[in-house]
């Protein structure tokens, strides 16, 4: 299923968003002209997504949210020198996407990169950054009702690993995998592509391991049921043999072999919880919107048990809907 979205279609007409609603870990980009955003398209499940831009955030001023005054301030040189004294951090290339293109850990996606700046980003990732970069969402906000400038918060960052690169006559197809959530602390540069400093973002340490294990088992059983029904439901020849659910669950059940600090790798239970949030073949537009809502909610949750419970209920509901579709399909074939 293809979904092409243009970032410069964002508007900031709403005045209901206040600065207090912005997370303190969000990085704000101000003074961005709407035409400065890249055009971003995505296609999952073996297809390709195209990314192209004539300007990539050349004109922006960087702000940070002061934890005491709630005012937006420029990061100073001292902060840059002493950044992250208490946690592991990485400085990585960044790829921005619109808010309907959030990527969750365990999710796979294929991108078609063909513009020079993105191919340069790809080279940097392959040869210097251990095949890693960050996929993040630009969320439009309103800093003040009187401001006429477009402002965006960088949210829902996901550390990404490059799994495969296929060279094309024009550009390259890049298969990527979401690894774990990250917080974008600050931007380091914008030319020739965005690069920033990120911190790992994991769930709180669970208090009841036996309860977590029980919920993981329940969710795995629900996902296996969903996968079996989806395979039966598939009818088109161009559908991949393996479902996105099975692909993500298979990845989540293994210990990821990623060349980065352990703090960036989610726990086993956390990985399984995110594996539940994959597209199902034949989903309607309303079902896709519901999936998007669940993905955004899951990225905000910090308790593994809560996400496991939320996702188990979500998957069981999808099992019921897929079973109903399969029954209707069987009747139509008689």
N, C-alpha and C positions, 0 to 999 in steps of 0.2 A: 504494500500500500504506500503510495507516494503522498507526501504532504510538503508542499513548498510554501515557505513563509518569508516575507520580506520584513526586515527589522525596521526599515524606515517608515513602515506603516504605523508605528507606535504613535500614540497621541498622549498628551498630558492635559486633557481638558478637565479631568476630575480634580476637585479641590479638597476631597475628603481625606486624603493621605497626609499625615503630619510627620514632622521629623521624628517625633517620639516613636512612631511605628516602625522606624528603620532599625534593624538589628545593629548592635554595636560592632558586630564582626563584619558588617557589610561595608564594601568599598563603594563610594559614590563617585560617579562621573558626571560633571556638570559642564555647561557651556558646549554641549554637543549639538551640532547642527544635524537635523534629521537625515540629511542626505549623506552624512558621514558614515552611516552604518553600513555594514556589509549585507549583501543578500545571501540568506542562508536557507538551504533546502535540505530535507532529510528523507531518506528512504531506508526502511529496515528490512530485515529478513532476506539478505542476500542481494538486495538491490544496491544502488549507489545514491549518494547524496552529493549535490553540487554546491560548492562554496566559491563565490566570486565577489570582488569589491573593487571600487575605484578609489575609495578612501577608507582607511582603517583607523578610526579614532585619532586622527592627526591633531584635531583641535579639541582638547579637553583639559580641564584643570583638576588635579587630584585633591580630594579632601579626605579627612578622617574624622570620625565622630568621637568627640571628647567624652569620656565616661562620666565626668563630673558635671560639666556645664551643659551637655547636650548640644554643643555648638560644633559646627563644621570647621575644622582647622587643617592647615597644610601640614603634612608630616615634615619635621625638621631633620637636619643632618644628624643630630644626636640620636634620634629614634632610628634612623637608617643604620647607624653604626652598631647600635645595641639591640637590634631587632630580635625578638624571640630569644630571650635569655633563658627561658624556662621550658622550652619544648623543641622537638625536632622540627625542622622546616626544610622546604625545598624551593628552589627558584626554577620555575618551569615556564615554557611557552603556554599561552592561553588561547583558547578558541571560544568566542562568544556566540550564544544562540538565543533565540527568543524564548519567552517563558513557556511556550507550549512544546518545547523541545528538551525538557529536562532529561538528563541521563542518570539512571540509578546504578549503583554497584551491581555487578554480574551481567548487566545488559550489553548486548553486542550491537554494533552499528557499522555500516560501511559508508565511507565518505569518498567523494570524487574531488580531489584537489588538482587544480590546473593553473591557478594564477601564481605568478612568480613569488609573491610574499608567502603564500601557503606552502609552496614547494620548498622554499627556504626554511620555513618552520619544520617541515617534514625532515629535511636533511639534518637540522639541528637536533631533533628528537632521536633520529636513528644513530647519529654518530657521537653526540655529546651528552644527551639527556636520558640515556638508557631506555629508549623507546617509550618515554613517558611525556605526557602533557596534561593540561587541565581543560576539561569541558565545563563551561559555566553558563549561567543564565543571566541575561541583562533584564532586570525588572524595572519598568517605568515607575517613577514616583513623582510626587510634587513636593518640593522643598518649601515653597511658600506660595500663597494664592496670587501674589503680585508678580512672581517671577514668570518671565516669558521663555526662559531657557529650558530645554529638555534635560532632565536628570534621570539617571539610571543607577540602580543598586546592583552590584555584582553578587549573585546569590547561587545557591544550590551547586556549588562546585563539586566536580567528581574527577578524581585522579583517573587517568586513562592510560592503558597500555596498548601499544600498537602490536597486533598479532600477525598481520600479513600486509604486504605491499605488492601490488601488481602494477607494473609499469605499462602505461598506455601510450599511444601516439601523441595524445595531448594529456599531460598530467599523469596522475596515478590513482588507483583505487586503494583505499586504506581501510583495512578492517581493524576496528578498535574494540576494546572491552573496558567497561566501567569497573574500577577496582574498589575504591572507597571514597567516602565523602571527605572534602577538604574545606577549610575556611580560607578565603582569599584575604590575606592580611594587607597587602599593598601592591600596587603596580610598580614594576621596576623600569620598564621601558615600553614604548609604543612603536618604535621603528626598527626594523621593517615589519615586525609583528609584535603583538602584545606579549609581555612576559611579566610574571608576578611571583610574589613570595607567598607560599601556602603552608598552612598547618594541618595536621591530621585531625579529623573530627569523627570520633567513634562514640558508640553508646556508653552509657554509664555501666559500671561493673554490676552484673546481675546478682541479686541477693539469694535467689532460690534456683540453684542449678538443676534440681530435679524437675521443677516446674517448667523451666526453659526447655529441657530435654524432651519432656512430654509434648510441649507445644510444637517443637521442631518436628517430632515424629508425626503429629497430627497434620501439620502443614505439608510435609512431604507426601503423605498418603493422599491428601486432597490434590496436590499438584500432579501426582501420577494418574489420578482419575481424570483430571482435566486434560492431560496430555493424551490419554487413550481415546477420549471422546473427540478431541480435536483432530487426531489422525483419521478417525472414521469420517469426520465431517468434511475433510478436505476433498475437493473435487477437481480443481484446476490443475493442469499438468505442470504449470510453472511454479507451483508451491514447492519449497524445499522439503526434503524428506524429513528432516528433523525440525520439530517445532521450536519456536523461540523459548518457550517454557522449559522444554527438555534441555536445550542448549545452556540456558542460564543455570538451571539446577545442577547440571553435570559439572559446570565450572565451580559453583558454590560448594559442592560436596568435597572438592579437592583442596588441598593447601596450595594457594596461589604461589607460583614460582616467579615472583616479581623482584627485580633487583632494586630494592629501595628499603628504607628503614621499616622495621616491623610495625612501628606505630601507625603507618599508613594502611596496613592490611586489616580489614574488619575481622571480627571473630567469626567462627563457624556459624553460630546461630544468627548473627547479623546478616551474613551473606545469604543464608537460606531465606530469611525474611524478605530481602529485596528480590530474590529470584522469583517470587510470586507475582511481581509486577511487570509482566511481559504481555506484548500484544498477542491476541488470539486470532487466528485466521477467520475471516468473515465477520469481524466485529463491525457493528453499526457505528454511526457517528456519535450517538449518545453513549454507547459503550466505550468508545475511545475517549470521550470527554471524562467519563467516570474514571477510567484508568489514569488519565492525566491528574485528576484530583487526588487519587490515592497515592500516586508517585510523589506529588508535592507534599502531601501530608506525611508520608513515610520519611522523606528527607529531613523533615523538621523534628520527628520523634527522636528522643534520646534514650528511651527505655526499650530494650530488646523485647521483653515480654509483651509490652503494649503493641509494638509493631507486629509481632507474631500473631497476636490475637486479632488485630485489625485485618491483616493479610489473609488469615485463615478464613475469616468470615467473608472476605471479598472473593477468595478463590472458590469457596463452596457455593456462593451465589452464581459465579461464572459456570461452575459445573452444572448447576440446574438449568441455566439458560442454554448452554451448549447441548445438553441432553434434549431439551425441547426442540432446538433447531434440528438436531439429528432425527428426531421423531418426525418432524414435518418433512424433512428431506426424504425419509423412507416412504412416507405416504405419497409424496409427489412422484416417486419412482415406480409406484405400483400401477 
